[in-house]
Amino acid sequence: WSAGDMNTFEISGGRFGDNKRLLEKLRKARGYYRKARDLIDPLFEEREERANEFLALDIYDSVKAYKLDADFNLGFANLYFGMVSDEKSPQRRASLKTAEESFQWLVDNVGAGEAKIYSCHLGLAVAMSEQKRFDEALRHFDLAMDEGADPLIVMQTRYEKARSLIMNNKFEEARVVLAPLLKMNPKAL
């Protein structure tokens, strides 16, 4: 629904595309994800207390999965909303801080062996980087590329880490981070 607009924004660094339309799509997405989160939160909070009931209904694991999905999607919607918003806008700062809090909660609550953990570290790293907290972001970029991460997440993380380094005027380090991507055969992807 917004992939084309988001791709144009990311590829052009926000110079091309209809950013107002993209912000409106992201505003709607945030509303939908907030509603989803608000619906699942009470069940998640009661999950342990009502474990026997939830297990009998076969929803115990699903409640946690839906809670993680709702927070994950809301985190990325807030992250992108902040990235697309005007650099000096208070809504940018608020959205990036909210995204950071969502991803930090996810990092703290997603199991270490779960595949989603790498995307959570990536989201947290980008949120920190967009807030110009580059040193903190680097730790999470590295965790997103840890052994076990999906190769596509590793590629995206390399790109985002290099973008962060460039924003921090560390051009040579960015080249080193991007070097493995440049050696890849695009037809093999």
DRENFI-488019 format. One record per atom (N, C-alpha, C, O): x, y, z. Coordinates in Angstrom, 2 decimals. Layout:
REC    east   north      up
REC       X       Y       Z
...
***
This chain:
REC    east   north      up
REC    0.80   -1.20    0.00
REC    0.00    0.00    0.00
REC    0.85    1.27    0.00
REC    0.43    2.30   -0.53
REC    2.03    1.20    0.59
REC    2.91    2.38    0.58
REC    4.31    2.03    0.09
REC    5.19    2.88    0.09
REC    4.51    0.79   -0.32
REC    5.87    0.34   -0.67
REC    6.48    1.20   -1.77
REC    7.65    1.58   -1.68
REC    5.72    1.49   -2.81
REC    6.26    2.30   -3.90
REC    6.69    3.68   -3.44
REC    7.78    4.14   -3.77
REC    5.83    4.34   -2.67
REC    6.16    5.67   -2.15
REC    7.34    5.61   -1.20
REC    8.21    6.49   -1.22
REC    7.38    4.58   -0.36
REC    8.48    4.45    0.60
REC    9.79    4.17   -0.13
REC   10.83    4.73    0.21
REC    9.75    3.31   -1.14
REC   10.95    3.02   -1.93
REC   11.48    4.28   -2.59
REC   12.68    4.54   -2.58
REC   10.58    5.07   -3.18
REC   10.99    6.32   -3.82
REC   11.63    7.25   -2.81
REC   12.66    7.87   -3.09
REC   11.03    7.34   -1.62
REC   11.59    8.19   -0.56
REC   12.99    7.72   -0.18
REC   13.92    8.52   -0.12
REC   13.13    6.42    0.08
REC   14.42    5.91    0.55
REC   15.50    6.01   -0.52
REC   16.63    6.42   -0.24
REC   15.16    5.64   -1.75
REC   16.15    5.65   -2.83
REC   16.61    7.07   -3.14
REC   17.79    7.29   -3.44
REC   15.68    8.03   -3.08
REC   16.03    9.40   -3.45
REC   16.42   10.25   -2.24
REC   16.71   11.44   -2.39
REC   16.44    9.66   -1.07
REC   16.74   10.45    0.13
REC   15.69   11.51    0.39
REC   15.98   12.56    0.97
REC   14.45   11.25   -0.05
REC   13.35   12.16    0.17
REC   13.24   13.29   -0.84
REC   12.40   14.17   -0.69
REC   14.08   13.27   -1.87
REC   14.08   14.35   -2.85
REC   13.00   14.19   -3.91
REC   12.60   15.16   -4.55
REC   12.52   12.96   -4.11
REC   11.50   12.71   -5.13
REC   10.31   12.03   -4.49
REC   10.39   11.48   -3.40
REC    9.21   12.08   -5.18
REC    8.00   11.43   -4.68
REC    7.10   12.41   -3.97
REC    7.45   13.57   -3.75
REC    5.94   11.93   -3.61
REC    4.93   12.74   -2.93
REC    4.98   12.42   -1.43
REC    4.29   11.53   -0.95
REC    5.82   13.17   -0.73
REC    6.00   12.90    0.70
REC    4.74   13.20    1.51
REC    4.50   12.55    2.53
REC    3.93   14.16    1.08
REC    2.67   14.43    1.79
REC    1.75   13.22    1.71
REC    1.13   12.84    2.70
REC    1.66   12.63    0.52
REC    0.83   11.44    0.35
REC    1.38   10.29    1.20
REC    0.61    9.57    1.83
REC    2.68   10.13    1.21
REC    3.30    9.08    2.00
REC    3.04    9.30    3.49
REC    2.73    8.34    4.21
REC    3.16   10.54    3.96
REC    2.88   10.83    5.38
REC    1.43   10.49    5.73
REC    1.16    9.97    6.81
REC    0.52   10.78    4.82
REC   -0.89   10.46    5.08
REC   -1.10    8.95    5.15
REC   -1.84    8.47    6.01
REC   -0.47    8.21    4.27
REC   -0.56    6.75    4.32
REC    0.03    6.22    5.63
REC   -0.54    5.32    6.24
REC    1.15    6.78    6.05
REC    1.79    6.34    7.29
REC    0.95    6.73    8.51
REC    0.88    6.00    9.49
REC    0.30    7.90    8.44
REC   -0.58    8.33    9.52
REC   -1.73    7.32    9.69
REC   -2.08    6.94   10.80
REC   -2.30    6.91    8.57
REC   -3.38    5.91    8.61
REC   -2.86    4.58    9.14
REC   -3.51    3.94    9.97
REC   -1.71    4.16    8.68
REC   -1.13    2.90    9.14
REC   -0.90    2.93   10.64
REC   -1.20    1.96   11.33
REC   -0.38    4.05   11.14
REC   -0.17    4.16   12.59
REC   -1.48    4.01   13.34
REC   -1.53    3.37   14.39
REC   -2.53    4.60   12.81
REC   -3.84    4.48   13.45
REC   -4.33    3.04   13.49
REC   -4.83    2.58   14.51
REC   -4.18    2.34   12.37
REC   -4.60    0.93   12.31
REC   -3.79    0.06   13.28
REC   -4.34   -0.77   13.99
REC   -2.47    0.28   13.29
REC   -1.62   -0.53   14.16
REC   -1.85   -0.21   15.63
REC   -1.76   -1.09   16.48
REC   -2.16    1.07   15.94
REC   -2.50    1.43   17.32
REC   -3.77    0.71   17.76
REC   -3.85    0.19   18.87
REC   -4.76    0.69   16.86
REC   -6.02   -0.01   17.19
REC   -5.76   -1.49   17.42
REC   -6.29   -2.08   18.37
REC   -4.95   -2.09   16.57
REC   -4.62   -3.51   16.74
REC   -3.92   -3.74   18.07
REC   -4.23   -4.69   18.80
REC   -2.96   -2.88   18.38
REC   -2.23   -3.01   19.64
REC   -3.16   -2.82   20.83
REC   -3.09   -3.56   21.82
REC   -4.05   -1.83   20.73
REC   -4.97   -1.57   21.84
REC   -5.94   -2.73   22.06
REC   -6.38   -2.96   23.18
REC   -6.26   -3.46   20.99
REC   -7.14   -4.62   21.13
REC   -6.43   -5.81   21.77
REC   -7.02   -6.54   22.56
REC   -5.17   -5.98   21.42
REC   -4.45   -7.17   21.92
REC   -3.81   -6.93   23.29
REC   -3.59   -7.89   24.04
REC   -3.50   -5.69   23.64
REC   -2.82   -5.40   24.90
REC   -3.52   -5.98   26.14
REC   -2.85   -6.60   26.96
REC   -4.83   -5.81   26.29
REC   -5.47   -6.37   27.49
REC   -5.31   -7.90   27.57
REC   -5.09   -8.45   28.65
REC   -5.42   -8.57   26.44
REC   -5.24  -10.03   26.44
REC   -3.80  -10.39   26.79
REC   -3.56  -11.34   27.53
REC   -2.86   -9.64   26.26
REC   -1.45   -9.90   26.54
REC   -1.16   -9.70   28.03
REC   -0.44  -10.50   28.64
REC   -1.71   -8.64   28.61
REC   -1.48   -8.35   30.02
REC   -2.07   -9.43   30.93
REC   -1.57   -9.67   32.03
REC   -3.15  -10.07   30.46
REC   -3.80  -11.12   31.25
REC   -3.31  -12.51   30.90
REC   -3.79  -13.50   31.46
REC   -2.38  -12.61   30.00
REC   -1.94  -13.89   29.45
REC   -1.49  -14.89   30.52
REC   -1.93  -16.04   30.51
REC   -0.65  -14.47   31.43
REC   -0.15  -15.38   32.47
REC   -1.25  -15.72   33.47
REC   -1.41  -16.87   33.88
REC   -1.99  -14.70   33.85
REC   -3.07  -14.88   34.82
REC   -4.15  -15.84   34.29
REC   -4.74  -16.59   35.06
REC   -4.39  -15.79   32.98
REC   -5.44  -16.62   32.37
REC   -4.84  -17.75   31.52
REC   -5.46  -18.21   30.56
REC   -3.64  -18.17   31.87
REC   -2.91  -19.16   31.07
REC   -3.72  -20.42   30.80
REC   -3.77  -20.88   29.66
REC   -4.35  -20.98   31.81
REC   -5.11  -22.22   31.62
REC   -6.25  -22.03   30.62
REC   -6.48  -22.86   29.74
REC   -6.95  -20.92   30.76
REC   -8.05  -20.62   29.84
REC   -7.53  -20.43   28.41
REC   -8.09  -20.97   27.46
REC   -6.45  -19.66   28.29
REC   -5.89  -19.39   26.96
REC   -5.34  -20.66   26.32
REC   -5.45  -20.86   25.11
REC   -4.74  -21.51   27.14
REC   -4.23  -22.79   26.62
REC   -5.39  -23.68   26.16
REC   -5.28  -24.34   25.12
REC   -6.47  -23.70   26.90
REC   -7.64  -24.50   26.52
REC   -8.25  -23.99   25.22
REC   -8.76  -24.77   24.42
REC   -8.18  -22.68   25.01
REC   -8.71  -22.07   23.78
REC   -7.69  -22.11   22.64
REC   -7.99  -21.71   21.51
REC   -6.49  -22.59   22.95
REC   -5.39  -22.65   21.99
REC   -5.01  -21.27   21.43
REC   -4.73  -21.12   20.25
REC   -5.01  -20.27   22.33
REC   -4.64  -18.91   21.91
REC   -3.46  -18.36   22.73
REC   -3.05  -17.22   22.51
REC   -2.93  -19.14   23.64
REC   -1.87  -18.66   24.53
REC   -0.68  -18.11   23.72
REC   -0.27  -16.97   23.94
REC   -0.15  -18.89   22.80
REC    1.00  -18.46   21.99
REC    0.60  -17.38   20.98
REC    1.38  -16.48   20.68
REC   -0.62  -17.49   20.46
REC   -1.09  -16.52   19.46
REC   -1.18  -15.11   20.04
REC   -0.85  -14.14   19.36
REC   -1.62  -15.00   21.29
REC   -1.74  -13.68   21.91
REC   -0.38  -12.99   21.93
REC   -0.28  -11.81   21.61
REC    0.66  -13.72   22.31
REC    2.01  -13.12   22.33
REC    2.44  -12.76   20.91
REC    2.99  -11.69   20.69
REC    2.20  -13.65   19.96
REC    2.60  -13.38   18.56
REC    1.90  -12.14   18.02
REC    2.52  -11.31   17.36
REC    0.60  -12.01   18.29
REC   -0.14  -10.84   17.81
REC    0.34   -9.57   18.48
REC    0.42   -8.52   17.84
REC    0.66   -9.65   19.77
REC    1.18   -8.49   20.49
REC    2.51   -8.05   19.88
REC    2.72   -6.86   19.63
REC    3.40   -9.00   19.64
REC    4.70   -8.66   19.04
REC    4.51   -8.08   17.64
REC    5.17   -7.10   17.28
REC    3.62   -8.67   16.85
REC    3.36   -8.15   15.50
REC    2.81   -6.74   15.53
REC    3.23   -5.88   14.76
REC    1.86   -6.49   16.43
REC    1.27   -5.15   16.51
REC    2.32   -4.11   16.88
REC    2.39   -3.05   16.25
REC    3.15   -4.41   17.88
REC    4.19   -3.46   18.28
REC    5.26   -3.31   17.20
REC    5.77   -2.21   16.98
REC    5.60   -4.40   16.55
REC    6.59   -4.38   15.47
REC    6.12   -3.48   14.32
REC    6.86   -2.61   13.86
REC    4.89   -3.71   13.88
REC    4.36   -2.92   12.76
REC    4.17   -1.46   13.14
REC    4.46   -0.56   12.35
REC    3.69   -1.22   14.36
REC    3.55    0.16   14.82
REC    4.92    0.83   14.95
REC    5.07    2.01   14.64
REC    5.91    0.08   15.40
REC    7.26    0.63   15.49
REC    7.78    1.09   14.14
REC    8.33    2.19   14.03
REC    7.62    0.26   13.12
REC    8.10    0.66   11.79
REC    7.26    1.78   11.20
REC    7.80    2.65   10.51
REC    5.95    1.79   11.44
REC    5.12    2.89   10.94
REC    5.57    4.21   11.58
REC    5.65    5.23   10.90
REC    5.85    4.19   12.89
REC    6.35    5.39   13.56
REC    7.73    5.78   13.06
REC    8.02    6.96   12.87
REC    8.58    4.79   12.84
REC    9.92    5.07   12.34
REC    9.86    5.76   10.99
REC   10.49    6.79   10.78
REC    9.10    5.17   10.07
REC    9.00    5.77    8.73
REC    8.31    7.12    8.76
REC    8.69    8.03    8.03
REC    7.29    7.26    9.62
REC    6.61    8.55    9.75
REC    7.62    9.61   10.18
REC    7.64   10.71    9.64
REC    8.44    9.28   11.16
REC    9.46   10.21   11.62
REC   10.49   10.53   10.55
REC   10.90   11.68   10.41
REC   10.90    9.51    9.81
REC   11.90    9.71    8.75
REC   11.37   10.61    7.65
REC   12.12   11.42    7.10
REC   10.10   10.49    7.31
REC    9.51   11.26    6.21
REC    9.14   12.66    6.66
REC    9.08   13.58    5.84
REC    8.87   12.85    7.94
REC    8.48   14.16    8.46
REC    9.62   15.16    8.31
REC   10.79   14.79    8.19
REC    9.26   16.43    8.31
REC   10.23   17.51    8.22
REC   11.27   17.39    9.33
REC   10.93   17.08   10.47
REC   12.51   17.62    8.99
REC   13.66   17.45    9.89
REC   13.48   18.16   11.23
REC   13.89   17.63   12.26
REC   12.87   19.33   11.24
REC   12.76   20.11   12.48
REC   11.39   19.99   13.15
REC   11.10   20.67   14.13
REC   10.57   19.12   12.62
REC    9.21   18.98   13.12
REC    9.18   18.26   14.47
REC    9.88   17.27   14.66
REC    8.35   18.75   15.42
REC    8.19   18.05   16.70
REC    7.60   16.65   16.49
REC    7.90   15.74   17.26
REC    6.77   16.49   15.46
REC    6.19   15.17   15.21
REC    7.27   14.18   14.78
REC    7.13   12.98   15.02
REC    8.33   14.66   14.14
REC    9.44   13.79   13.77
REC   10.10   13.24   15.03
REC   10.29   12.03   15.18
REC   10.45   14.16   15.94
REC   11.11   13.74   17.18
REC   10.23   12.78   17.97
REC   10.71   11.77   18.48
REC    8.95   13.10   18.08
REC    8.03   12.25   18.85
REC    7.89   10.88   18.20
REC    7.89    9.86   18.91
REC    7.78   10.83   16.88
REC    7.62    9.54   16.19
REC    8.87    8.69   16.31
REC    8.77    7.48   16.53
REC   10.03    9.30   16.17
REC   11.28    8.55   16.29
REC   11.48    8.03   17.71
REC   11.95    6.91   17.89
REC   11.13    8.83   18.71
REC   11.25    8.40   20.10
REC   10.28    7.26   20.39
REC   10.64    6.29   21.07
REC    9.06    7.36   19.87
REC    8.07    6.29   20.06
REC    8.53    5.02   19.36
REC    8.39    3.92   19.91
REC    9.09    5.16   18.17
REC    9.61    3.99   17.45
REC   10.74    3.34   18.25
REC   10.78    2.12   18.40
REC   11.64    4.17   18.77
REC   12.75    3.65   19.58
REC   12.22    2.87   20.78
REC   12.71    1.78   21.08
REC   11.23    3.42   21.46
REC   10.67    2.75   22.63
REC   10.02    1.42   22.25
REC   10.15    0.43   22.98
REC    9.32    1.40   21.11
REC    8.69    0.15   20.64
REC    9.74   -0.91   20.36
REC    9.61   -2.06   20.79
REC   10.78   -0.52   19.63
REC   11.82   -1.49   19.28
REC   12.61   -1.93   20.51
REC   13.02   -3.09   20.60
REC   12.83   -1.03   21.45
REC   13.53   -1.43   22.67
REC   12.68   -2.45   23.44
REC   13.22   -3.43   23.95
REC   11.37   -2.21   23.53
REC   10.50   -3.17   24.20
REC   10.56   -4.52   23.48
REC   10.63   -5.57   24.13
REC   10.54   -4.49   22.16
REC   10.61   -5.73   21.40
REC   11.93   -6.45   21.62
REC   11.95   -7.67   21.82
REC   13.03   -5.72   21.58
REC   14.36   -6.32   21.82
REC   14.37   -7.00   23.19
REC   14.96   -8.06   23.37
REC   13.72   -6.36   24.15
REC   13.69   -6.91   25.51
REC   12.73   -8.10   25.65
REC   12.87   -8.88   26.59
REC   11.77   -8.24   24.73
REC   10.72   -9.25   24.91
REC   10.65  -10.32   23.83
REC   10.00  -11.35   24.04
REC   11.30  -10.12   22.70
REC   11.35  -11.16   21.67
REC   12.44  -12.13   22.07
REC   13.51  -11.72   22.51
REC   12.18  -13.40   21.93
REC   13.19  -14.40   22.29
REC   14.44  -14.27   21.44
REC   14.37  -13.96   20.25
REC   15.58  -14.50   22.04
REC   16.88  -14.35   21.36
REC   16.99  -15.22   20.12
REC   17.67  -14.84   19.17
REC   16.35  -16.36   20.11
REC   16.45  -17.25   18.96
REC   15.44  -16.98   17.86
REC   15.47  -17.63   16.82
REC   14.54  -16.02   18.08
REC   13.50  -15.75   17.10
REC   14.04  -14.86   15.98
REC   14.81  -13.93   16.22
REC   13.63  -15.16   14.77
REC   14.12  -14.43   13.59
REC   13.81  -12.94   13.66
REC   14.59  -12.13   13.17
REC   12.69  -12.58   14.26
REC   12.26  -11.18   14.31
REC   13.22  -10.30   15.11
REC   13.24   -9.08   14.92
REC   14.02  -10.89   15.99
REC   14.91  -10.11   16.84
REC   15.88   -9.25   16.01
REC   16.21   -8.13   16.41
REC   16.32   -9.77   14.87
REC   17.27   -9.03   14.05
REC   16.63   -7.79   13.44
REC   17.25   -6.72   13.38
REC   15.38   -7.92   13.00
REC   14.66   -6.75   12.47
REC   14.38   -5.75   13.57
REC   14.35   -4.54   13.32
REC   14.17   -6.22   14.79
REC   13.95   -5.32   15.93
REC   15.21   -4.51   16.22
REC   15.14   -3.31   16.47
REC   16.36   -5.18   16.19
REC   17.62   -4.45   16.38
REC   17.85   -3.46   15.25
REC   18.33   -2.35   15.48
REC   17.49   -3.84   14.03
REC   17.63   -2.92   12.89
REC   16.74   -1.70   13.09
REC   17.20   -0.57   12.93
REC   15.47   -1.91   13.44
REC   14.56   -0.79   13.68
REC   15.07    0.13   14.77
REC   15.01    1.35   14.64
REC   15.56   -0.47   15.86
REC   16.09    0.32   16.97
REC   17.32    1.12   16.51
REC   17.46    2.29   16.86
REC   18.18    0.50   15.75
REC   19.38    1.18   15.26
REC   19.03    2.36   14.36
REC   19.61    3.44   14.50
REC   18.09    2.17   13.46
REC   17.70    3.26   12.55
REC   17.05    4.39   13.34
REC   17.31    5.56   13.07
REC   16.18    4.04   14.32
REC   15.55    5.08   15.13
REC   16.60    5.90   15.87
REC   16.50    7.12   15.94
REC   17.60    5.24   16.42
REC   18.67    5.95   17.13
REC   19.50    6.79   16.17
REC   19.86    7.93   16.47
REC   19.80    6.23   15.02
REC   20.59    6.94   14.02
REC   19.88    8.20   13.54
REC   20.49    9.26   13.39
REC   18.57    8.08   13.30
REC   17.78    9.24   12.85
REC   17.73   10.33   13.92
REC   17.49   11.50   13.61
REC   17.96    9.94   15.17
REC   18.03   10.91   16.27
REC   19.47   11.37   16.52
REC   19.76   12.05   17.51
REC   20.36   10.98   15.62
REC   21.77   11.37   15.66
REC   22.52   10.77   16.86
REC   23.48   11.34   17.37
REC   22.05    9.60   17.30
REC   22.72    8.87   18.38
REC   23.48    7.71   17.74
REC   23.14    6.54   17.90
REC   24.50    8.09   17.00
REC   25.19    7.16   16.11
REC   25.92    6.04   16.85
REC   25.87    4.88   16.43
REC   26.59    6.36   17.93
REC   27.35    5.33   18.65
REC   26.43    4.25   19.21
REC   26.74    3.06   19.14
REC   25.30    4.67   19.77
REC   24.33    3.70   20.28
REC   23.76    2.85   19.13
REC   23.55    1.65   19.27
REC   23.53    3.50   18.00
REC   22.95    2.82   16.84
REC   23.89    1.73   16.33
REC   23.43    0.66   15.93
REC   25.18    1.99   16.32
REC   26.14    1.02   15.77
REC   26.06   -0.33   16.48
REC   26.18   -1.37   15.83
REC   25.87   -0.32   17.77
REC   25.76   -1.57   18.53
REC   24.59   -2.40   18.02
REC   24.70   -3.61   17.84
REC   23.46   -1.75   17.78
REC   22.28   -2.48   17.33
REC   22.37   -2.87   15.86
REC   21.83   -3.90   15.46
REC   23.05   -2.06   15.05
REC   23.30   -2.49   13.66
REC   24.10   -3.80   13.67
REC   23.79   -4.73   12.94
REC   25.12   -3.84   14.52
REC   25.94   -5.06   14.60
REC   25.13   -6.26   15.10
REC   25.31   -7.37   14.60
REC   24.26   -6.04   16.07
REC   23.42   -7.13   16.56
REC   22.43   -7.61   15.49
REC   22.08   -8.79   15.44
REC   21.99   -6.70   14.63
REC   21.07   -7.07   13.55
REC   21.77   -7.93   12.49
REC   21.11   -8.63   11.73
REC   23.10   -7.87   12.45
REC   23.86   -8.66   11.48
REC   24.52   -9.87   12.13
REC   25.37  -10.53   11.52
REC   24.12  -10.17   13.35
REC   24.70  -11.28   14.08
REC   24.46  -12.60   13.36
REC   23.57  -12.71   12.52
REC   25.25  -13.58   13.71
REC   25.09  -14.92   13.15
REC   23.65  -15.39   13.36
REC   23.11  -15.27   14.46
REC   23.05  -15.92   12.34
REC   21.66  -16.38   12.41
REC   20.69  -15.45   11.75
REC   19.55  -15.83   11.48
REC   21.12  -14.22   11.47
REC   20.23  -13.27   10.80
REC   20.02  -13.67    9.35
REC   20.93  -14.19    8.69
REC   18.82  -13.43    8.87
REC   18.49  -13.69    7.47
REC   19.41  -12.85    6.58
REC   19.64  -11.67    6.88
REC   19.95  -13.42    5.50
REC   20.85  -12.66    4.62
REC   20.24  -11.36    4.09
REC   20.96  -10.38    3.89
REC   18.94  -11.34    3.85
REC   18.31  -10.11    3.36
REC   18.31   -9.03    4.45
REC   18.47   -7.84    4.15
REC   18.12   -9.43    5.69
REC   18.19   -8.47    6.81
REC   19.62   -7.95    6.94
REC   19.83   -6.77    7.19
REC   20.59   -8.83    6.76
REC   22.00   -8.41    6.83
REC   22.29   -7.39    5.73
REC   22.97   -6.39    5.97
REC   21.80   -7.64    4.53
REC   22.02   -6.68    3.44
REC   21.38   -5.33    3.75
REC   22.01   -4.28    3.58
REC   20.14   -5.35    4.20
REC   19.46   -4.10    4.54
REC   20.18   -3.39    5.67
REC   20.30   -2.16    5.66
REC   20.65   -4.15    6.65
REC   21.36   -3.56    7.77
REC   22.66   -2.92    7.32
REC   23.02   -1.84    7.79
REC   23.37   -3.57    6.41
REC   24.61   -2.97    5.89
REC   24.31   -1.61    5.25
REC   25.02   -0.63    5.47
REC   23.25   -1.58    4.45
REC   22.85   -0.32    3.80
REC   22.53    0.75    4.85
REC   23.03    1.88    4.76
REC   21.70    0.39    5.83
REC   21.30    1.36    6.84
REC   22.48    1.79    7.73
REC   22.58    2.95    8.12
REC   23.36    0.85    8.03
REC   24.54    1.19    8.83
REC   25.43    2.15    8.05
REC   25.95    3.12    8.61
REC   25.62    1.89    6.77
REC   26.43    2.79    5.94
REC   25.78    4.17    5.86
REC   26.47    5.19    5.92
REC   24.47    4.21    5.72
REC   23.74    5.49    5.67
REC   23.96    6.25    6.98
REC   24.15    7.47    6.97
REC   23.92    5.54    8.10
REC   24.15    6.15    9.40
REC   25.58    6.71    9.49
REC   25.79    7.82    9.97
REC   26.54    5.92    9.05
REC   27.93    6.38    9.07
REC   28.12    7.61    8.20
REC   28.85    8.53    8.57
REC   27.48    7.64    7.05
REC   27.56    8.81    6.16
REC   26.96   10.03    6.84
REC   27.51   11.13    6.77
REC   25.80    9.84    7.51
REC   25.18   10.96    8.23
REC   26.12   11.50    9.31
REC   26.03   12.67    9.69
REC   27.02   10.65    9.80
REC   27.97   11.02   10.85
REC   29.34   11.37   10.26
REC   30.34   11.45   10.98
REC   29.38   11.57    8.94
REC   30.60   11.96    8.22
REC   31.73   10.94    8.33
REC   32.91   11.32    8.33
REC   31.39    9.67    8.42
REC   32.39    8.60    8.47
REC   32.34    7.82    7.16
REC   31.88    6.68    7.10
REC   32.82    8.47    6.12
REC   32.68    7.96    4.77
REC   33.50    6.70    4.51
REC   33.03    5.77    3.86
REC   34.72    6.66    5.00
REC   35.57    5.48    4.77
REC   34.98    4.26    5.47
REC   34.97    3.17    4.90
REC   34.49    4.44    6.69
REC   33.85    3.32    7.39
REC   32.61    2.84    6.64
REC   32.33    1.64    6.59
REC   31.87    3.77    6.05
REC   30.68    3.41    5.27
REC   31.08    2.57    4.05
REC   30.40    1.61    3.71
REC   32.18    2.95    3.42
REC   32.65    2.16    2.25
REC   32.98    0.73    2.66
REC   32.66   -0.22    1.94
REC   33.62    0.58    3.81
REC   33.98   -0.76    4.30
REC   32.72   -1.58    4.56
REC   32.67   -2.77    4.23
REC   31.71   -0.96    5.15
REC   30.45   -1.66    5.45
REC   29.75   -2.08    4.16
REC   29.16   -3.16    4.10
REC   29.81   -1.23    3.13
REC   29.12   -1.53    1.87
REC   29.90   -2.48    0.96
REC   29.32   -3.09    0.06
REC   31.19   -2.61    1.18
REC   32.04   -3.42    0.28
REC   31.49   -4.81    0.00
REC   31.46   -5.21   -1.16
REC   31.04   -5.58    1.00
REC   30.51   -6.92    0.71
REC   29.29   -6.89   -0.21
REC   29.07   -7.81   -0.99
REC   28.49   -5.83   -0.12
REC   27.31   -5.73   -1.00
REC   27.72   -5.49   -2.45
REC   27.08   -5.99   -3.37
REC   28.79   -4.73   -2.62
REC   29.24   -4.41   -3.97
REC   29.83   -5.63   -4.68
REC   29.88   -5.67   -5.91
REC   30.28   -6.60   -3.91
REC   30.87   -7.82   -4.49
REC   29.81   -8.84   -4.87
REC   30.11   -9.83   -5.53
REC   28.57   -8.61   -4.45
REC   27.52   -9.59   -4.68
REC   27.03   -9.54   -6.13
REC   27.04   -8.48   -6.77
REC   26.60  -10.68   -6.62
REC   26.01  -10.77   -7.94
REC   24.52  -10.48   -7.83
REC   23.78  -11.27   -7.24
REC   24.05   -9.35   -8.40
REC   22.63   -9.00   -8.25
REC   21.69  -10.06   -8.82
REC   20.56  -10.19   -8.36
REC   22.14  -10.80   -9.81
REC   21.29  -11.83  -10.42
REC   21.10  -13.02   -9.48
REC   20.15  -13.78   -9.62
REC   22.02  -13.17   -8.53
REC   21.93  -14.30   -7.60
REC   21.02  -14.00   -6.40
REC   20.72  -14.88   -5.60
REC   20.60  -12.74   -6.30
REC   19.78  -12.36   -5.14
REC   18.39  -12.83   -5.29
REC   17.56  -12.60   -4.41
***
